[in-house]
Amino acid sequence: MAEQKSRDKEIYERLTRIETDLEHFEKQDESRDEQLAEIASKLDTLQLELSRYRGTVGGILLVVTAIVTAIKLFGDSLVSFFDK
């Protein structure tokens, strides 16, 4: 009988330890979920900013290439026009 009580006590202590560890892991999971949500939010913000800059840079490159193309195509005509 004493042996059974000793064994029951040991099982109870082990179970308590396991429950404590599980609570610790649950808290870590919640913290991890919050961190992942924060990271996802920051990535969305960065993606939005990069899209905005991509549009601006694309517009600038379009204008620059149009000017260079015009100079290449009509450069000789422009030089002869301004030489007069």
C-alpha positions in Angstrom: 0.0 0.0 0.0 2.8 2.4 0.9 4.5 1.5 -2.4 1.3 2.3 -4.3 1.1 5.7 -2.6 4.7 6.4 -3.4 4.1 5.5 -7.0 0.9 7.6 -7.2 2.9 10.6 -5.8 5.6 10.1 -8.4 3.1 10.0 -11.2 1.3 13.1 -9.8 4.6 15.0 -9.7 5.5 14.0 -13.2 2.1 15.0 -14.5 2.4 18.4 -12.7 5.8 18.9 -14.4 4.4 18.0 -17.8 1.5 20.4 -17.3 3.9 23.2 -16.4 6.0 22.6 -19.4 2.9 22.6 -21.7 1.8 25.9 -20.3 5.3 27.3 -21.0 5.1 26.0 -24.6 1.6 27.5 -25.1 2.9 30.9 -24.0 5.8 30.6 -26.4 3.4 29.8 -29.2 1.3 32.9 -28.5 4.4 35.0 -28.5 5.6 33.4 -31.7 2.2 34.1 -33.3 2.4 37.7 -32.3 5.9 38.0 -33.7 4.9 36.4 -37.0 1.9 38.8 -37.3 4.2 41.8 -36.7 6.7 40.5 -39.3 3.9 40.0 -41.9 2.7 43.5 -41.3 6.2 44.9 -41.8 6.6 42.9 -45.0 3.3 44.2 -46.3 4.5 47.8 -45.6 7.8 47.2 -47.3 6.1 45.6 -50.4 3.8 48.6 -50.7 6.7 51.1 -50.5 8.7 49.1 -53.1 5.8 49.0 -55.4 5.5 52.8 -55.1 9.2 53.3 -55.8 9.1 50.8 -58.7 6.4 53.0 -60.4 8.4 56.2 -59.9 11.6 54.7 -61.2 9.7 53.2 -64.1 8.3 56.6 -65.0 11.7 58.3 -64.8 13.3 55.6 -67.0 10.5 55.9 -69.5 11.1 59.7 -69.8 14.8 59.3 -70.0 14.7 56.6 -72.7 12.2 58.7 -74.7 14.6 61.7 -74.6 17.6 59.5 -75.5 15.7 57.9 -78.4 14.6 61.3 -79.7 18.2 62.6 -79.6 19.4 59.4 -81.4 16.7 59.7 -84.1 16.7 63.4 -84.6 20.2 64.4 -83.3 21.6 65.2 -86.7 18.5 67.3 -87.7 18.7 69.2 -84.3 22.4 69.9 -84.8 21.9 71.2 -88.3 18.8 73.3 -87.1 20.8 75.0 -84.3 23.9 75.6 -86.4 22.0 78.1 -88.6 
